[in-house]
Amino acid sequence: MKKKITCSIPLLLLSASIVFLADVQQVHADDSQDGNATIGLTQPEQEIGLRDPENPTTIVDPGPTPSTTGDLRIDFVPQLNFSKYLLSDKDQTYPVNAQLFKDQTGPRGNFVQVSDFRPGAQGWTLQVRQETQFKNDKAQNSQLNGAVISFDKSWVNATRDLSEAPTVSKEIIRLSNVGETYNLAEAKPGKGRGIWSISFGASKENKNGQPGTLSPRLLKEQPVLDPAFDNKQVYENSAIQLSIPGATKKDLVEYSTVLTWTIAELP
């Protein structure tokens, strides 16, 4: 089974029960009686809520997000915004805007939250696919040929024991082939149950032993503010970048692409 979320860039509770009947041996006596023993088992209550990837016991509000439903689901995916820049005829690499929140939580690395509350730890894979090249059909140069998104500094966190964590790539993942599916995290059977964040980068204040990848975004030496998050300071995150060759022809327009995020059961 696969569940997909498609994003542009610019609770279901189930229970199960079982009853066991004890086989009672009959006693050969006139006053003997048959008896039954029963036991009922139910699925533990699921945790809900979006978690701070650096402090997963804290519920946060990162704003609206597409999500899937069911016992194995994607709770949150990032909306990747690479901001605005001056045209350049040189090779350039642009960091993404870091994740902001509609509460008192500070900026964080961009993250995906996955929940697995299926009976038993059956395993899963988190994947991403870029459906098209960055494009604007109304522009003269309608496509950013050679543009590549890369994901780096990936790590996982949860309220659970990290010995149960899914594995993530220690190498940079470059979406160099548009239309190809790339694995971001994999939980082997026996691992990955519960709520997990898969993050790319972290704040310099994190207490998780991760290198800081965030820095304030400035425009003409002035801080950039985001009105969608109560005019909070925008930060850039060097763990996710968009590289564009200098030779690529560009226009003064906004270019966008589509990412599909997939959570898949292991076979």
KOLPALO-275850 format. One record per residue (C-alpha): residue number from 0; x, y, z. Coordinates in pm, 1 decimal. Layout:
<pts>
<NUM; <X; Y; Z>>,
...
</pts>
This chain:
<pts>
<0; <0.0; 0.0; 0.0>>,
<1; <120.2; 348.9; -81.4>>,
<2; <-19.1; 683.6; 31.6>>,
<3; <79.9; 994.7; -159.8>>,
<4; <77.5; 1369.0; -99.3>>,
<5; <137.7; 1609.1; -386.6>>,
<6; <261.7; 1958.3; -301.7>>,
<7; <347.7; 2259.7; -510.0>>,
<8; <655.2; 2458.5; -411.0>>,
<9; <636.8; 2863.3; -435.2>>,
<10; <-778.4; 1061.0; 1279.4>>,
<11; <-870.7; 780.2; 1217.7>>,
<12; <-870.8; 552.4; 1530.0>>,
<13; <-899.8; 179.1; 1481.9>>,
<14; <-929.6; -86.9; 1749.0>>,
<15; <-897.6; -462.4; 1736.0>>,
<16; <-1004.6; -718.1; 1990.6>>,
<17; <-968.4; -1087.7; 2037.9>>,
<18; <-1127.8; -1326.9; 2285.2>>,
<19; <-952.8; -1641.7; 2400.9>>,
<20; <-1156.5; -1927.1; 2549.0>>,
<21; <-991.9; -2162.4; 2796.8>>,
<22; <-1047.4; -2531.4; 2736.8>>,
<23; <-1153.3; -2659.9; 3078.8>>,
<24; <-1122.4; -3035.0; 3137.5>>,
<25; <-1445.5; -3189.9; 3263.9>>,
<26; <-1427.1; -3353.5; 3607.3>>,
<27; <-1619.3; -3676.9; 3626.8>>,
<28; <-1826.8; -3599.9; 3931.8>>,
<29; <-2197.9; -3541.0; 3968.0>>,
<30; <-2152.1; -3183.8; 4099.3>>,
<31; <-1894.4; -3064.4; 3840.7>>,
<32; <-1958.9; -2752.2; 3626.0>>,
<33; <-1805.5; -2619.3; 3301.8>>,
<34; <-1650.1; -2269.9; 3315.3>>,
<35; <-1504.6; -2016.4; 3072.3>>,
<36; <-1210.5; -1773.4; 3094.5>>,
<37; <-1200.2; -1468.9; 2866.9>>,
<38; <-957.4; -1193.5; 2776.6>>,
<39; <-1010.2; -889.9; 2550.8>>,
<40; <-727.4; -707.6; 2370.4>>,
<41; <-761.2; -362.3; 2213.3>>,
<42; <-529.9; -141.4; 2010.0>>,
<43; <-349.4; 116.2; 2230.2>>,
<44; <-474.6; 473.3; 2189.2>>,
<45; <-289.8; 662.1; 1918.5>>,
<46; <-89.3; 975.6; 1981.4>>,
<47; <-191.0; 1272.5; 1768.5>>,
<48; <-60.5; 1621.0; 1695.6>>,
<49; <230.0; 1774.0; 1509.5>>,
<50; <552.8; 1768.2; 1709.6>>,
<51; <849.2; 2001.4; 1735.6>>,
<52; <1119.2; 1799.6; 1555.1>>,
<53; <1380.8; 1919.2; 1804.1>>,
<54; <1159.1; 1874.4; 2114.7>>,
<55; <907.3; 1602.8; 2018.7>>,
<56; <713.1; 1615.0; 2346.0>>,
<57; <592.4; 1962.7; 2242.1>>,
<58; <288.7; 2008.1; 2014.4>>,
<59; <341.8; 2282.2; 1752.4>>,
<60; <146.6; 2468.3; 1485.9>>,
<61; <336.4; 2494.5; 1156.0>>,
<62; <27.3; 2604.5; 967.4>>,
<63; <-192.4; 2408.1; 725.2>>,
<64; <-47.6; 2107.9; 544.8>>,
<65; <-174.1; 1825.6; 325.8>>,
<66; <-177.2; 1488.6; 501.5>>,
<67; <-292.6; 1130.2; 461.1>>,
<68; <-512.0; 924.4; 695.6>>,
<69; <-508.7; 579.2; 850.6>>,
<70; <-283.1; 387.9; 1086.7>>,
<71; <19.0; 449.2; 859.8>>,
<72; <16.6; 809.1; 744.6>>,
<73; <203.1; 1128.7; 664.1>>,
<74; <101.1; 1399.8; 911.4>>,
<75; <304.1; 1687.4; 770.3>>,
<76; <519.1; 1776.8; 469.4>>,
<77; <710.6; 2102.5; 415.0>>,
<78; <617.6; 2369.2; 163.9>>,
<79; <956.5; 2447.6; 11.0>>,
<80; <1008.3; 2815.3; -67.1>>,
<81; <1343.3; 2921.2; -213.3>>,
<82; <1258.6; 3292.6; -187.9>>,
<83; <1348.6; 3566.7; -442.5>>,
<84; <1684.1; 3654.5; -595.6>>,
<85; <1839.4; 3876.1; -860.2>>,
<86; <1897.4; 3718.6; -1198.9>>,
<87; <2245.1; 3575.0; -1240.0>>,
<88; <2442.3; 3429.5; -1530.7>>,
<89; <2667.0; 3234.1; -1291.1>>,
<90; <2614.2; 2897.9; -1125.2>>,
<91; <2410.6; 2961.2; -811.1>>,
<92; <2291.7; 2760.4; -511.7>>,
<93; <1989.1; 2889.8; -319.3>>,
<94; <1894.8; 2770.1; 33.4>>,
<95; <1530.1; 2705.1; 118.2>>,
<96; <1334.4; 2902.8; 376.4>>,
<97; <1339.4; 2724.1; 712.8>>,
<98; <1021.1; 2603.2; 880.4>>,
<99; <837.6; 2866.0; 1086.9>>,
<100; <550.2; 2814.5; 1332.8>>,
<101; <233.0; 2998.6; 1433.8>>,
<102; <327.1; 2971.7; 1802.0>>,
<103; <632.7; 3050.6; 2012.3>>,
<104; <846.5; 2776.1; 1857.7>>,
<105; <1163.4; 2902.1; 1692.3>>,
<106; <1265.0; 2824.0; 1331.7>>,
<107; <1349.2; 2463.9; 1251.8>>,
<108; <1492.1; 2259.5; 970.3>>,
<109; <1229.3; 2151.8; 716.6>>,
<110; <1074.1; 1820.7; 820.1>>,
<111; <823.5; 1547.0; 741.8>>,
<112; <618.8; 1381.1; 1018.5>>,
<113; <518.9; 1015.8; 979.7>>,
<114; <291.8; 812.2; 1210.9>>,
<115; <269.4; 432.9; 1220.5>>,
<116; <12.5; 281.6; 1456.2>>,
<117; <-50.2; -45.9; 1277.0>>,
<118; <-50.2; -360.7; 1492.9>>,
<119; <310.9; -470.0; 1508.8>>,
<120; <602.3; -281.4; 1360.6>>,
<121; <578.7; -386.4; 996.3>>,
<122; <812.6; -125.6; 846.3>>,
<123; <768.8; 155.4; 592.6>>,
<124; <951.9; 374.4; 343.2>>,
<125; <923.0; 752.2; 298.3>>,
<126; <984.7; 865.8; -58.9>>,
<127; <977.3; 1183.5; -266.4>>,
<128; <948.5; 1244.6; -639.9>>,
<129; <976.8; 1568.1; -837.7>>,
<130; <707.4; 1557.2; -1104.5>>,
<131; <830.5; 1836.9; -1332.3>>,
<132; <1123.0; 2070.1; -1375.9>>,
<133; <1079.5; 2419.0; -1228.5>>,
<134; <868.5; 2599.9; -1485.4>>,
<135; <642.7; 2892.2; -1568.3>>,
<136; <438.0; 2827.5; -1881.5>>,
<137; <378.2; 3200.0; -1936.0>>,
<138; <747.8; 3289.7; -1950.6>>,
<139; <955.4; 3307.1; -2266.5>>,
<140; <1209.1; 3079.1; -2099.3>>,
<141; <950.6; 2851.0; -1946.9>>,
<142; <1177.4; 2596.9; -1776.5>>,
<143; <1483.3; 2611.2; -1551.2>>,
<144; <1689.1; 2350.2; -1732.9>>,
<145; <1940.3; 2178.0; -1506.1>>,
<146; <1788.7; 2301.9; -1177.7>>,
<147; <1829.5; 2041.6; -899.1>>,
<148; <1686.4; 2023.6; -545.0>>,
<149; <1911.6; 1856.2; -286.8>>,
<150; <1838.2; 1726.3; 65.4>>,
<151; <2119.1; 1699.1; 322.3>>,
<152; <2181.6; 1674.1; 698.3>>,
<153; <1888.6; 1435.9; 749.1>>,
<154; <1809.0; 1301.9; 1096.8>>,
<155; <1516.8; 1153.2; 1289.0>>,
<156; <1356.5; 1219.4; 1625.9>>,
<157; <1066.0; 1095.1; 1838.4>>,
<158; <950.0; 1053.9; 2196.1>>,
<159; <1030.1; 683.9; 2158.3>>,
<160; <1362.8; 505.2; 2203.9>>,
<161; <1582.3; 601.8; 1908.4>>,
<162; <1695.0; 239.4; 1878.7>>,
<163; <1354.7; 193.3; 1706.5>>,
<164; <1422.8; 475.3; 1458.3>>,
<165; <1403.5; 450.9; 1080.0>>,
<166; <1729.7; 495.6; 894.1>>,
<167; <1805.1; 801.2; 681.2>>,
<168; <2069.7; 868.9; 420.4>>,
<169; <2398.2; 1018.6; 538.1>>,
<170; <2467.9; 1123.1; 180.1>>,
<171; <2319.5; 1420.2; -3.9>>,
<172; <2004.2; 1322.8; -193.7>>,
<173; <1987.5; 1510.2; -523.8>>,
<174; <1665.9; 1498.8; -724.2>>,
<175; <1868.3; 1507.5; -1043.3>>,
<176; <1626.9; 1290.3; -1243.3>>,
<177; <1283.0; 1447.1; -1267.9>>,
<178; <1015.5; 1177.9; -1233.7>>,
<179; <1239.7; 938.2; -1039.2>>,
<180; <1143.7; 830.1; -686.1>>,
<181; <1401.7; 875.6; -408.8>>,
<182; <1400.9; 711.4; -65.0>>,
<183; <1431.1; 957.4; 225.3>>,
<184; <1383.0; 720.0; 520.8>>,
<185; <1322.4; 349.3; 576.4>>,
<186; <1191.9; 171.6; 885.8>>,
<187; <1285.5; -196.7; 881.8>>,
<188; <1039.2; -449.1; 1028.9>>,
<189; <1045.0; -404.5; 1404.6>>,
<190; <1119.4; -31.2; 1379.5>>,
<191; <942.6; 296.2; 1301.8>>,
<192; <629.5; 252.6; 1512.8>>,
<193; <478.8; 568.9; 1661.6>>,
<194; <534.5; 932.0; 1554.7>>,
<195; <862.5; 1021.7; 1381.7>>,
<196; <1000.2; 1342.8; 1235.5>>,
<197; <1246.9; 1322.2; 946.6>>,
<198; <1429.5; 1654.6; 942.0>>,
<199; <1676.5; 1820.6; 708.4>>,
<200; <1894.3; 2055.3; 909.0>>,
<201; <1838.5; 2204.1; 1253.2>>,
<202; <1860.3; 2525.4; 1451.4>>,
<203; <2190.8; 2617.6; 1612.7>>,
<204; <2014.9; 2595.7; 1950.7>>,
<205; <1911.3; 2231.9; 1909.4>>,
<206; <2005.5; 1987.1; 2185.3>>,
<207; <2005.0; 1683.9; 1957.4>>,
<208; <2370.5; 1697.6; 1855.1>>,
<209; <2287.1; 1817.6; 1503.3>>,
<210; <2492.7; 2082.1; 1320.6>>,
<211; <2315.1; 2415.2; 1289.6>>,
<212; <2208.7; 2494.0; 932.9>>,
<213; <1982.8; 2797.4; 985.0>>,
<214; <2070.2; 3164.3; 949.8>>,
<215; <1859.5; 3483.5; 921.8>>,
<216; <1754.2; 3574.1; 568.1>>,
<217; <1842.2; 3935.1; 484.6>>,
<218; <1752.1; 4164.0; 195.4>>,
<219; <1971.8; 4472.9; 158.4>>,
<220; <2096.6; 4410.6; 513.2>>,
<221; <1738.9; 4413.8; 647.4>>,
<222; <1561.9; 4110.9; 797.6>>,
<223; <1299.9; 3944.0; 578.5>>,
<224; <965.9; 3896.2; 758.3>>,
<225; <689.8; 3647.0; 680.8>>,
<226; <334.3; 3789.1; 716.1>>,
<227; <189.6; 3434.8; 709.5>>,
<228; <364.6; 3373.0; 1043.0>>,
<229; <285.3; 3701.8; 1222.1>>,
<230; <582.1; 3876.1; 1059.6>>,
<231; <837.8; 3645.8; 1214.6>>,
<232; <1196.3; 3667.7; 1092.2>>,
<233; <1256.5; 3438.0; 794.8>>,
<234; <1554.4; 3201.5; 821.7>>,
<235; <1727.9; 3014.7; 543.1>>,
<236; <1818.2; 2648.0; 573.3>>,
<237; <2133.8; 2534.7; 394.2>>,
<238; <2037.8; 2165.8; 433.7>>,
<239; <1792.2; 2193.5; 141.1>>,
<240; <1917.3; 2379.7; -164.1>>,
<241; <1823.9; 2454.7; -521.9>>,
<242; <2114.0; 2472.1; -765.5>>,
<243; <2073.0; 2642.8; -1105.0>>,
<244; <2343.5; 2651.0; -1375.2>>,
<245; <2448.9; 2997.3; -1484.0>>,
<246; <2391.4; 2901.8; -1847.4>>,
<247; <2021.8; 2833.2; -1781.5>>,
<248; <1806.5; 3103.1; -1941.0>>,
<249; <1568.4; 3267.1; -1696.1>>,
<250; <1301.1; 3536.6; -1690.2>>,
<251; <1181.2; 3775.8; -1417.7>>,
<252; <899.4; 3542.8; -1310.5>>,
<253; <822.7; 3286.2; -1041.5>>,
<254; <910.6; 2927.5; -1130.5>>,
<255; <758.2; 2631.2; -949.0>>,
<256; <753.5; 2253.4; -947.0>>,
<257; <550.5; 1973.7; -787.5>>,
<258; <677.6; 1722.9; -529.7>>,
<259; <496.9; 1398.6; -447.0>>,
<260; <564.6; 1255.9; -99.5>>,
<261; <484.5; 886.4; -51.7>>,
<262; <459.9; 661.3; 254.4>>,
<263; <473.9; 295.5; 153.2>>,
<264; <439.7; -28.8; 348.6>>,
<265; <731.5; -264.7; 316.1>>,
<266; <642.6; -570.9; 109.4>>,
</pts>
